[in-house]
Amino acid sequence: MATESFEIESTMEASAAFDRLIDLSMVDQWDEGVREPRLVAGTPGQVGARYEVTVTGFDGTPTTASYELTAVDAPFTFTMVGAHESFRADDTVTVHTTSTGCRVRYDAGLVLLGENPPLTEEQLDRQFAKIVAVPRAGLTRFLGP
């Protein structure tokens, strides 16, 4: 599994940042790699809420993936799992209060599935850092002043 983590600082109050982040219907506003998020099951912000999103695969072809909230400890942390026939993504977002607003930690993991994945483990490790740079920049803007 490829993993990456990053932290960003925001002047936004921690609970407000958490509320914005757990609403996965807005994920396309901070991750340019995701389009058309839509709630398909469950209650927003609750374990079991499931969203379908359009993502672009390593081959450049758009495809639909499902993301589900699997753990929620509001207003501090949540975990979402992305599922597709060719990958599984495990992401955890944690929000901490600071003296100037909040700090958001994003822990992301990705494993390719199937008998003939398009990348080797080494290639995925290198590519994943580039993939995670997109939501990192987007979250900085999304939670900025």
DSSP file (Angstrom, degrees, kcal/mol; ACC not computed):
  #  RESIDUE AA STRUCTURE BP1 BP2  ACC     N-H-->O    O-->H-N    N-H-->O    O-->H-N    TCO  KAPPA ALPHA  PHI   PSI    X-CA   Y-CA   Z-CA
    1    1 A M              0   0    0      0, 0.0     2,-0.3     0, 0.0   110,-0.2   0.000 360.0 360.0 360.0 131.5    0.0    0.0    0.0
    2    2 A A  E     -A  110   0A   0    108,-2.8   108,-2.5     2,-0.0     2,-0.4  -0.692 360.0-170.8 -82.2 138.4    1.3    3.4   -0.9
    3    3 A T  E     +A  109   0A   0     -2,-0.3     2,-0.3   106,-0.2   106,-0.2  -0.978  14.1 172.6-133.9 147.8    0.9    6.0    1.9
    4    4 A E  E     -A  108   0A   0    104,-2.2   104,-3.2    -2,-0.4     2,-0.3  -0.982   7.2-169.9-146.9 148.7    1.3    9.7    2.2
    5    5 A S  E     +A  107   0A   0     -2,-0.3     2,-0.3   102,-0.2   102,-0.2  -0.983   8.7 168.3-138.0 150.3    0.5   12.2    5.0
    6    6 A F  E     -A  106   0A   0    100,-1.8   100,-3.0    -2,-0.3     2,-0.4  -0.983  18.9-145.2-153.9 162.3    0.4   15.9    5.2
    7    7 A E  E     -A  105   0A   0     -2,-0.3     2,-0.3    98,-0.2    98,-0.2  -0.978  11.4-170.2-128.6 145.0   -0.8   18.7    7.5
    8    8 A I  E     -A  104   0A   0     96,-2.2    96,-2.8    -2,-0.4     2,-0.3  -0.967  16.2-134.9-130.2 151.8   -2.2   22.1    6.7
    9    9 A E  E     -A  103   0A   0     -2,-0.3     2,-0.3    94,-0.2    94,-0.2  -0.811  23.9-178.6-102.2 145.1   -2.9   25.1    8.9
   10   10 A S  E     -A  102   0A   0     92,-2.6    92,-2.7    -2,-0.3    88,-0.1  -0.989  34.5-142.0-141.5 149.6   -6.1   27.1    8.7
   11   11 A T  S    S+     0   0    0    132,-0.4     2,-0.1    -2,-0.3   133,-0.1   0.481  74.0 109.8 -84.9  -3.9   -7.5   30.1   10.5
   12   12 A M  S    S-     0   0    0    131,-0.6    -2,-0.2    90,-0.1    88,-0.1  -0.438  84.1 -99.3 -71.0 144.1  -10.9   28.4   10.3
   13   13 A E     >  -     0   0    0      1,-0.1     4,-2.4    -2,-0.1     3,-0.3  -0.387  34.6-119.1 -60.7 141.9  -12.4   27.2   13.6
   14   14 A A  H  > S+     0   0    0     87,-0.5     4,-2.7     1,-0.2     5,-0.2   0.877 111.1  49.5 -55.7 -44.8  -11.8   23.4   14.0
   15   15 A S  H  > S+     0   0    0      1,-0.2     4,-2.3     2,-0.2    -1,-0.2   0.873 111.4  49.7 -66.5 -35.3  -15.4   22.4   14.1
   16   16 A A  H  > S+     0   0    0     -3,-0.3     4,-1.9     2,-0.2    -1,-0.2   0.901 111.6  48.8 -68.2 -40.5  -16.3   24.5   11.0
   17   17 A A  H  X S+     0   0    0     -4,-2.4     4,-2.4     2,-0.2    -2,-0.2   0.930 110.9  50.8 -63.3 -44.7  -13.3   22.9    9.1
   18   18 A F  H  X S+     0   0    0     -4,-2.7     4,-2.6     1,-0.2     5,-0.2   0.931 108.7  51.6 -57.8 -47.0  -14.5   19.5   10.2
   19   19 A D  H  X S+     0   0    0     -4,-2.3     4,-0.7     1,-0.2    -1,-0.2   0.874 111.7  47.1 -60.2 -38.7  -18.0   20.2    9.0
   20   20 A R  H  < S+     0   0    0     -4,-1.9     3,-0.3     1,-0.2    -1,-0.2   0.900 114.6  46.5 -68.5 -40.6  -16.7   21.3    5.6
   21   21 A L  H  < S+     0   0    0     -4,-2.4    -2,-0.2     1,-0.2    -1,-0.2   0.874 107.6  53.4 -73.8 -37.8  -14.4   18.3    5.2
   22   22 A I  H  < S+     0   0    0     -4,-2.6     2,-1.6    -5,-0.2    23,-0.5   0.681  86.6  89.1 -74.4 -15.3  -16.8   15.6    6.2
   23   23 A D    ><  -     0   0    0     -4,-0.7     3,-2.2    -3,-0.3    -1,-0.1  -0.638  60.2-175.6 -80.9  87.6  -19.3   16.8    3.6
   24   24 A L  G >  S+     0   0    0     -2,-1.6     3,-1.2     1,-0.3     4,-0.2   0.559  71.3  79.6 -68.7  -6.3  -18.0   14.6    0.8
   25   25 A S  G 3  S+     0   0    0      1,-0.2    -1,-0.3     2,-0.1     3,-0.2   0.653  96.3  48.4 -70.4 -12.2  -20.5   16.2   -1.7
   26   26 A M  G X  S+     0   0    0     -3,-2.2     3,-2.3    -6,-0.2     4,-0.4   0.292  76.4 107.9-105.6   8.0  -17.9   19.1   -1.7
   27   27 A V  G X> S+     0   0    0     -3,-1.2     4,-1.9     1,-0.3     3,-1.5   0.804  71.4  63.8 -59.7 -29.2  -14.8   17.0   -2.3
   28   28 A D  G 34 S+     0   0    0      1,-0.3    -1,-0.3    -4,-0.2     6,-0.1   0.675  92.5  65.4 -68.9 -14.2  -14.5   18.2   -5.9
   29   29 A Q  G <4 S+     0   0    0     -3,-2.3    -1,-0.3     1,-0.1    -2,-0.2   0.651 117.5  23.2 -79.5 -15.7  -14.0   21.7   -4.4
   30   30 A W  T <4 S+     0   0    0     -3,-1.5     2,-0.5    -4,-0.4   108,-0.3   0.471 120.4  56.2-127.7  -6.6  -10.7   20.6   -2.9
   31   31 A D    ><  -     0   0    0     -4,-1.9     3,-2.1   107,-0.2    -1,-0.2  -0.882  58.2-168.8-128.7 102.5   -9.6   17.6   -5.0
   32   32 A E  T 3  S+     0   0    0     -2,-0.5    -1,-0.1     1,-0.3    -4,-0.1   0.646  85.1  68.5 -64.2 -14.6   -9.3   18.4   -8.7
   33   33 A G  T 3  S+     0   0    0     98,-0.1    23,-0.7    -3,-0.1     2,-0.4   0.497  93.0  70.8 -80.9  -3.3   -9.0   14.6   -9.3
   34   34 A V  E <   +B   55   0A   0     -3,-2.1     2,-0.3    -7,-0.2    21,-0.2  -0.933  60.4 177.9-118.8 136.2  -12.6   14.1   -8.3
   35   35 A R  E     +B   54   0A   0     19,-2.6    19,-3.2    -2,-0.4    -8,-0.0  -0.951  56.3  13.3-133.0 155.6  -15.7   15.2  -10.2
   36   36 A E  E     -     0   0A   0     -2,-0.3     2,-0.2    17,-0.2    -1,-0.1   0.856  67.7-170.3  54.8  49.3  -19.5   14.9   -9.7
   37   37 A P  E     +     0   0A   0      0, 0.0     2,-0.3     0, 0.0    16,-0.2  -0.497  10.6 173.6 -69.5 137.8  -19.6   13.7   -6.0
   38   38 A R  E     -B   52   0A   0     14,-1.9    14,-2.4    -2,-0.2     2,-0.3  -0.985  34.9-118.2-149.1 136.4  -23.1   12.6   -5.0
   39   39 A L  E     +B   51   0A   0     -2,-0.3    12,-0.3    12,-0.2     3,-0.1  -0.563  34.1 168.3 -70.6 127.4  -24.6   11.0   -1.9
   40   40 A V  E     +     0   0A   0     10,-3.2     2,-0.3     1,-0.4    11,-0.2   0.539  62.0  11.8-118.2 -13.5  -26.1    7.6   -2.8
   41   41 A A  E    S+B   50   0A   0      9,-1.5     9,-2.7     0, 0.0    -1,-0.4  -0.981  99.0  12.0-160.7 150.9  -26.8    6.1    0.6
   42   42 A G  S    S-     0   0    0     -2,-0.3     7,-0.1     7,-0.2     6,-0.1  -0.166  87.5 -51.6  82.0-172.2  -26.9    7.0    4.3
   43   43 A T    >   -     0   0    0      4,-0.3     3,-2.1     3,-0.0     6,-0.3  -0.905  60.0-103.8-108.5 129.4  -26.9   10.3    6.1
   44   44 A P  T 3  S+     0   0    0      0, 0.0   -21,-0.1     0, 0.0     3,-0.1  -0.215 106.2  16.6 -52.5 137.3  -24.2   13.0    5.4
   45   45 A G  T 3  S+     0   0    0    -23,-0.5     2,-0.3     1,-0.2    29,-0.1   0.444 107.0 104.5  81.7   0.2  -21.6   13.1    8.1
   46   46 A Q  S X  S-     0   0    0     -3,-2.1     3,-2.3   -24,-0.1    23,-0.3  -0.833  83.8 -90.1-115.5 151.3  -22.5    9.7    9.5
   47   47 A V  T 3  S+     0   0    0     -2,-0.3    -4,-0.3     1,-0.3    23,-0.2  -0.339 115.6  33.0 -53.7 134.7  -20.9    6.3    9.3
   48   48 A G  T 3  S+     0   0    0     21,-3.1    -1,-0.3     1,-0.4     2,-0.2   0.222  77.7 139.7  97.8 -13.3  -22.3    4.5    6.3
   49   49 A A    <   -     0   0    0     -3,-2.3    20,-2.5    -6,-0.3     2,-0.4  -0.490  36.3-163.9 -62.6 128.1  -22.8    7.7    4.2
   50   50 A R  E     -BC  41  68A   0     -9,-2.7   -10,-3.2    -2,-0.2    -9,-1.5  -0.962  10.3-171.5-124.9 135.6  -21.7    6.6    0.7
   51   51 A Y  E     -BC  39  67A   0     16,-3.3    16,-3.1    -2,-0.4     2,-0.4  -0.933  14.8-144.5-122.7 143.2  -20.9    8.8   -2.2
   52   52 A E  E     +BC  38  66A   0    -14,-2.4   -14,-1.9    -2,-0.4     2,-0.3  -0.907  26.1 177.4-103.1 140.0  -20.2    8.0   -5.8
   53   53 A V  E     - C   0  65A   0     12,-2.6    12,-2.6    -2,-0.4     2,-0.5  -0.944  29.9-121.8-136.9 156.9  -17.6   10.1   -7.6
   54   54 A T  E     +BC  35  64A   0    -19,-3.2   -19,-2.6    -2,-0.3     2,-0.3  -0.904  36.5 173.8 -99.6 127.0  -16.0   10.3  -11.0
   55   55 A V  E     -BC  34  63A   0      8,-2.9     8,-2.9    -2,-0.5     2,-0.6  -0.875  32.3-116.5-126.1 161.1  -12.2    9.9  -10.9
   56   56 A T  E     - C   0  62A   0    -23,-0.7     5,-0.0    -2,-0.3    -2,-0.0  -0.886  31.6-138.9-101.1 125.7   -9.6    9.6  -13.7
   57   57 A G    >   -     0   0    0      4,-2.5     3,-2.1    -2,-0.6    -1,-0.0  -0.134  31.3 -95.0 -74.5 174.2   -7.8    6.3  -13.7
   58   58 A F  T 3  S+     0   0    0      1,-0.3    -1,-0.1     2,-0.1    -2,-0.0   0.736 127.1  58.3 -62.3 -21.7   -4.0    5.8  -14.4
   59   59 A D  T 3  S-     0   0    0      2,-0.2    -1,-0.3     1,-0.0    -2,-0.0   0.426 120.0-110.4 -88.2   1.9   -5.0    5.1  -18.0
   60   60 A G  S <  S+     0   0    0     -3,-2.1    -2,-0.1     1,-0.3    -4,-0.0   0.459  77.1 129.6  86.6   1.6   -6.6    8.6  -18.3
   61   61 A T        -     0   0    0      1,-0.0    -4,-2.5    -5,-0.0    -1,-0.3  -0.770  60.3-121.3 -93.9 130.0  -10.2    7.2  -18.5
   62   62 A P  E     +C   56   0A   0      0, 0.0     2,-0.3     0, 0.0    -6,-0.2  -0.426  39.8 170.7 -66.0 143.1  -12.9    8.5  -16.2
   63   63 A T  E     -C   55   0A   0     -8,-2.9    -8,-2.9    -2,-0.1     2,-0.4  -0.962  32.9-107.3-148.4 161.9  -14.5    5.9  -14.0
   64   64 A T  E     -C   54   0A   0     -2,-0.3     2,-0.3   -10,-0.2   -10,-0.2  -0.805  33.5-179.6 -98.7 133.5  -16.9    5.8  -11.0
   65   65 A A  E     -C   53   0A   0    -12,-2.6   -12,-2.6    -2,-0.4     2,-0.4  -0.883  20.9-131.5-124.6 159.1  -15.7    5.0   -7.5
   66   66 A S  E     -CD  52  83A   0     17,-2.3    17,-3.3    -2,-0.3     2,-0.4  -0.943  16.5-167.3-113.9 131.7  -17.6    4.7   -4.3
   67   67 A Y  E     -CD  51  82A   0    -16,-3.1   -16,-3.3    -2,-0.4     2,-0.4  -0.978   7.6-172.1-119.8 131.9  -16.4    6.4   -1.1
   68   68 A E  E     -CD  50  81A   0     13,-2.3    13,-2.4    -2,-0.4     2,-0.6  -0.969  27.5-124.3-126.8 137.7  -17.9    5.5    2.3
   69   69 A L  E     + D   0  80A   0    -20,-2.5   -21,-3.1    -2,-0.4    11,-0.3  -0.701  33.8 172.0 -74.9 118.8  -17.5    7.1    5.7
   70   70 A T  E     +     0   0A   0      9,-2.5     2,-0.3    -2,-0.6    10,-0.2   0.608  63.7  20.9-107.7 -16.2  -16.4    4.2    7.9
   71   71 A A  E     - D   0  79A   0      8,-1.3     8,-2.5   -25,-0.1     2,-0.4  -0.963  61.4-178.8-152.6 136.1  -15.5    6.0   11.1
   72   72 A V  E     + D   0  78A   0     -2,-0.3     2,-0.3     6,-0.2     6,-0.2  -0.981  13.5 170.3-140.1 124.9  -16.6    9.3   12.5
   73   73 A D  E >>  - D   0  77A   0      4,-3.2     3,-2.7    -2,-0.4     4,-1.8  -0.700  46.7-122.5-128.4  77.4  -15.6   11.0   15.8
   74   74 A A  T 34 S+     0   0    0      1,-0.3   -59,-0.1    -2,-0.3    -2,-0.1  -0.369  82.3   9.1 -68.6 142.0  -17.1   14.5   15.3
   75   75 A P  T 34 S+     0   0    0      0, 0.0    -1,-0.3     0, 0.0   -57,-0.2  -0.737 130.6  47.4-100.6  38.8  -15.7   17.1   15.3
   76   76 A F  T <4 S-     0   0    0     -3,-2.7    19,-3.4     1,-0.3     2,-0.3   0.866 107.7  -4.1-107.0 -47.2  -12.2   15.5   15.4
   77   77 A T  E  <  -DE  73  94A   0     -4,-1.8    -4,-3.2    17,-0.2     2,-0.3  -0.993  45.4-178.5-152.8 153.1  -11.6   12.8   12.9
   78   78 A F  E     -DE  72  93A   0     15,-2.1    15,-2.8    -2,-0.3     2,-0.4  -0.987  14.2-146.5-150.2 155.1  -13.2   10.6   10.2
   79   79 A T  E     -DE  71  92A   0     -8,-2.5    -9,-2.5    -2,-0.3    -8,-1.3  -0.969  11.7-169.9-122.7 137.6  -12.1    7.8    7.9
   80   80 A M  E     -DE  69  91A   0     11,-2.8    11,-2.7    -2,-0.4     2,-0.5  -0.975   7.9-154.0-126.2 143.4  -13.4    7.2    4.4
   81   81 A V  E     -DE  68  90A   0    -13,-2.4   -13,-2.3    -2,-0.4     2,-0.4  -0.970   6.7-154.1-119.1 125.3  -12.7    4.2    2.2
   82   82 A G  E     -DE  67  89A   0      7,-2.9     7,-2.2    -2,-0.5     2,-0.4  -0.824  13.5-166.3 -98.0 135.9  -12.8    4.4   -1.5
   83   83 A A  E     +DE  66  88A   0    -17,-3.3   -17,-2.3    -2,-0.4     2,-0.3  -0.974  20.2 146.7-129.3 138.3  -13.6    1.3   -3.5
   84   84 A H  E >   - E   0  87A   0      3,-1.8     3,-0.7    -2,-0.4   -19,-0.1  -0.949  58.3-103.8-155.3 158.8  -13.3    0.4   -7.1
   85   85 A E  T 3  S+     0   0    0     -2,-0.3     3,-0.1     1,-0.2   -20,-0.0   0.756 122.3  40.2 -61.6 -21.6  -12.5   -2.8   -8.9
   86   86 A S  T 3  S+     0   0    0      1,-0.1    27,-2.4    26,-0.1     2,-0.3   0.516 122.3  17.4-107.6  -5.7   -9.0   -1.6   -9.5
   87   87 A F  E <   -EF  84 112A   0     -3,-0.7    -3,-1.8    25,-0.3     2,-0.4  -0.991  49.5-148.6-156.9 164.5   -8.1    0.1   -6.2
   88   88 A R  E     -EF  83 111A   0     23,-2.2    23,-2.4    -2,-0.3     2,-0.4  -0.985  18.0-164.6-135.4 128.2   -8.9    0.7   -2.5
   89   89 A A  E     -EF  82 110A   0     -7,-2.2    -7,-2.9    -2,-0.4     2,-0.5  -0.942   4.3-168.8-114.1 134.7   -8.2    4.0   -0.9
   90   90 A D  E     +EF  81 109A   0     19,-2.1    19,-1.2    -2,-0.4     2,-0.4  -0.966  14.9 174.1-123.5 112.2   -8.1    4.5    2.9
   91   91 A D  E     -EF  80 108A   0    -11,-2.7   -11,-2.8    -2,-0.5     2,-0.4  -0.963  13.0-168.9-124.7 135.7   -8.0    8.1    4.0
   92   92 A T  E     -EF  79 107A   0     15,-2.7    15,-2.8    -2,-0.4     2,-0.5  -0.987   4.1-163.6-123.7 132.1   -8.3    9.6    7.5
   93   93 A V  E     -EF  78 106A   0    -15,-2.8   -15,-2.1    -2,-0.4     2,-0.4  -0.960   7.4-174.5-115.7 128.9   -8.8   13.3    8.3
   94   94 A T  E     -EF  77 105A   0     11,-2.6    11,-3.0    -2,-0.5     2,-0.5  -0.989   7.5-159.0-127.2 133.4   -8.0   14.6   11.7
   95   95 A V  E     - F   0 104A   0    -19,-3.4     2,-0.4    -2,-0.4     9,-0.2  -0.947   8.1-172.2-116.5 127.2   -8.7   18.2   12.9
   96   96 A H  E     - F   0 103A   0      7,-2.8     7,-2.5    -2,-0.5     2,-0.3  -0.941  24.4-121.4-118.1 138.9   -6.9   19.8   15.8
   97   97 A T  E     - F   0 102A   0     -2,-0.4     5,-0.3     5,-0.2     2,-0.3  -0.586  33.5-176.7 -74.2 138.0   -7.7   23.1   17.4
   98   98 A T  E >   - F   0 101A   0      3,-2.1     3,-0.8    -2,-0.3   -84,-0.1  -0.781  42.9-100.0-125.2 174.0   -4.8   25.6   17.5
   99   99 A S  T 3  S+     0   0    0     -2,-0.3     3,-0.0     1,-0.2    -2,-0.0   0.713 124.7  38.1 -68.0 -19.3   -4.4   29.1   18.9
  100  100 A T  T 3  S-     0   0    0    -90,-0.1     2,-0.3   -88,-0.1    -1,-0.2   0.349 134.7 -68.7-113.2   4.8   -5.0   30.6   15.4
  101  101 A G  E <  S- F   0  98A   0     -3,-0.8    -3,-2.1     2,-0.0   -87,-0.5  -0.797  82.3 -37.3 149.3-102.8   -7.7   28.2   14.1
  102  102 A C  E     -AF  10  97A   0    -92,-2.7   -92,-2.6    -2,-0.3     2,-0.4  -0.985  31.8-135.8-155.0 164.2   -6.9   24.6   13.3
  103  103 A R  E     -AF   9  96A   0     -7,-2.5    -7,-2.8    -2,-0.3     2,-0.5  -0.995  21.2-156.2-122.3 130.6   -4.5   22.1   11.9
  104  104 A V  E     -AF   8  95A   0    -96,-2.8   -96,-2.2    -2,-0.4     2,-0.5  -0.932   3.3-162.9-110.8 126.8   -5.7   19.4    9.6
  105  105 A R  E     -AF   7  94A   0    -11,-3.0   -11,-2.6    -2,-0.5     2,-0.5  -0.928   4.1-165.7-108.0 131.8   -3.8   16.1    9.2
  106  106 A Y  E     -AF   6  93A   0   -100,-3.0  -100,-1.8    -2,-0.5     2,-0.5  -0.972   4.0-172.2-120.7 118.5   -4.6   14.0    6.1
  107  107 A D  E     -AF   5  92A   0    -15,-2.8   -15,-2.7    -2,-0.5     2,-0.4  -0.955  12.5-174.9-111.8 119.9   -3.4   10.4    6.0
  108  108 A A  E     -AF   4  91A   0   -104,-3.2  -104,-2.2    -2,-0.5     2,-0.3  -0.916   9.2-179.0-121.3 141.3   -3.9    8.7    2.7
  109  109 A G  E     -AF   3  90A   0    -19,-1.2   -19,-2.1    -2,-0.4     2,-0.4  -0.994   1.8-174.6-137.2 145.5   -3.4    5.1    1.5
  110  110 A L  E     -AF   2  89A   0   -108,-2.5  -108,-2.8    -2,-0.3     2,-0.4  -0.990   4.1-178.1-143.4 131.1   -3.9    3.5   -1.8
  111  111 A V  E     - F   0  88A   0    -23,-2.4   -23,-2.2    -2,-0.4     2,-0.3  -0.994  22.6-134.8-126.7 136.0   -3.6   -0.1   -2.9
  112  112 A L  E     - F   0  87A   0     -2,-0.4   -25,-0.3   -25,-0.2     2,-0.2  -0.709  23.7-154.1 -88.7 140.9   -4.1   -1.3   -6.5
  113  113 A L        +     0   0    0    -27,-2.4     3,-0.1    -2,-0.3     2,-0.1  -0.662  42.5  54.3-112.1 165.5   -6.2   -4.4   -6.9
  114  114 A G  S    S-     0   0    0     -2,-0.2   -28,-0.0     1,-0.1    -2,-0.0  -0.171  87.2 -76.2 100.2 168.2   -6.4   -7.1   -9.6
  115  115 A E  S    S+     0   0    0      1,-0.3    -1,-0.1    -2,-0.1     0, 0.0   0.824 123.0  30.7 -73.3 -32.8   -4.0   -9.5  -11.2
  116  116 A N  S    S-     0   0    0     -3,-0.1    -1,-0.3     2,-0.0    -3,-0.1  -0.607  77.0-170.9-128.7  72.3   -2.3   -7.0  -13.5
  117  117 A P        -     0   0    0      0, 0.0    -3,-0.1     0, 0.0   -30,-0.0  -0.275  32.2-120.0 -62.4 152.6   -2.3   -3.6  -11.8
  118  118 A P  S    S+     0   0    0      0, 0.0     2,-0.3     0, 0.0    -2,-0.0   0.650  93.9  40.5 -70.7 -14.5   -1.1   -0.7  -14.2
  119  119 A L  S    S-     0   0    0      4,-0.0     2,-0.1     3,-0.0    -7,-0.1  -0.961  79.9-122.4-132.5 149.3    1.8    0.2  -11.8
  120  120 A T     >  -     0   0    0     -2,-0.3     4,-2.7     1,-0.1     5,-0.2  -0.379  41.0-101.4 -75.6 167.9    4.3   -1.8   -9.8
  121  121 A E  H  > S+     0   0    0      1,-0.2     4,-2.4     2,-0.2     5,-0.1   0.901 125.3  50.0 -57.8 -41.2    4.5   -1.1   -6.0
  122  122 A E  H  > S+     0   0    0      2,-0.2     4,-1.8     1,-0.2    -1,-0.2   0.906 111.4  47.4 -65.8 -42.3    7.6    1.1   -6.6
  123  123 A Q  H  > S+     0   0    0      2,-0.2     4,-2.8     1,-0.2     5,-0.2   0.902 111.4  51.6 -65.3 -40.5    5.9    3.1   -9.4
  124  124 A L  H  X S+     0   0    0     -4,-2.7     4,-3.0     2,-0.2    -2,-0.2   0.919 106.6  53.7 -62.7 -43.7    2.8    3.5   -7.2
  125  125 A D  H  X S+     0   0    0     -4,-2.4     4,-1.0     1,-0.2    -1,-0.2   0.921 113.6  42.6 -56.3 -45.1    4.8    4.8   -4.3
  126  126 A R  H  X S+     0   0    0     -4,-1.8     4,-0.7     1,-0.2     3,-0.3   0.917 117.8  45.3 -68.3 -43.5    6.4    7.5   -6.6
  127  127 A Q  H  X S+     0   0    0     -4,-2.8     4,-2.1     1,-0.2     3,-0.5   0.838 103.2  64.2 -70.5 -33.6    3.2    8.4   -8.3
  128  128 A F  H  X S+     0   0    0     -4,-3.0     4,-2.8     1,-0.3     5,-0.2   0.856  95.1  58.7 -63.8 -35.4    1.1    8.6   -5.1
  129  129 A A  H  X S+     0   0    0     -4,-1.0     4,-1.0    -3,-0.3    -1,-0.3   0.893 109.2  45.6 -59.4 -38.3    3.1   11.5   -3.8
  130  130 A K  H  X S+     0   0    0     -4,-0.7     4,-0.6    -3,-0.5    -2,-0.2   0.885 111.6  51.9 -70.6 -39.2    2.1   13.4   -6.9
  131  131 A I  H >< S+     0   0    0     -4,-2.1     3,-1.1     1,-0.2    -2,-0.2   0.925 109.8  48.5 -62.8 -44.5   -1.5   12.3   -6.6
  132  132 A V  H 3X S+     0   0    0     -4,-2.8     4,-1.7     1,-0.2    -1,-0.2   0.724  96.7  71.5 -71.6 -21.9   -1.7   13.5   -2.9
  133  133 A A  H 3X S+     0   0    0     -4,-1.0     4,-2.1    -5,-0.2    -1,-0.2   0.807  91.3  61.8 -62.3 -28.2   -0.2   16.9   -3.8
  134  134 A V  H <X S+     0   0    0     -3,-1.1     4,-2.3    -4,-0.6    -1,-0.2   0.971 107.5  38.3 -67.2 -54.7   -3.5   17.8   -5.5
  135  135 A P  H  > S+     0   0    0      0, 0.0     4,-3.1     0, 0.0     5,-0.3   0.836 112.6  60.2 -66.4 -27.4   -5.8   17.5   -2.5
  136  136 A R  H  X S+     0   0    0     -4,-1.7     4,-1.7     2,-0.2    -2,-0.2   0.961 110.3  39.8 -61.9 -49.1   -3.1   19.1   -0.3
  137  137 A A  H  X S+     0   0    0     -4,-2.1     4,-1.6     1,-0.2    -1,-0.2   0.900 117.0  51.3 -64.7 -40.3   -3.1   22.2   -2.4
  138  138 A G  H  X S+     0   0    0     -4,-2.3     4,-3.0  -108,-0.3    -2,-0.2   0.888 108.2  50.2 -66.3 -39.8   -6.8   22.1   -2.7
  139  139 A L  H  X S+     0   0    0     -4,-3.1     4,-2.4  -109,-0.3    -1,-0.2   0.863 105.5  57.3 -66.9 -34.8   -7.4   21.8    1.0
  140  140 A T  H  < S+     0   0    0     -4,-1.7    -1,-0.2    -5,-0.3    -2,-0.2   0.920 114.7  38.1 -60.4 -42.7   -5.1   24.7    1.7
  141  141 A R  H >< S+     0   0    0     -4,-1.6     3,-1.0     2,-0.2    -2,-0.2   0.921 115.0  53.9 -71.9 -44.3   -7.4   26.9   -0.6
  142  142 A F  H 3< S+     0   0    0     -4,-3.0    -2,-0.2     1,-0.3    -3,-0.2   0.824 118.5  34.1 -62.5 -35.1  -10.6   25.3    0.6
  143  143 A L  T 3< S+     0   0    0     -4,-2.4  -131,-0.6    -5,-0.2  -132,-0.4   0.318  98.4 112.2-102.9   7.2   -9.9   26.0    4.3
  144  144 A G    <         0   0    0     -3,-1.0    -3,-0.1    -4,-0.2  -134,-0.1  -0.069 360.0 360.0 -74.3 178.3   -8.1   29.2    3.7
  145  145 A P              0   0    0      0, 0.0    -1,-0.1     0, 0.0    -4,-0.1   0.504 360.0 360.0 -66.8 360.0   -9.2   32.7    4.7
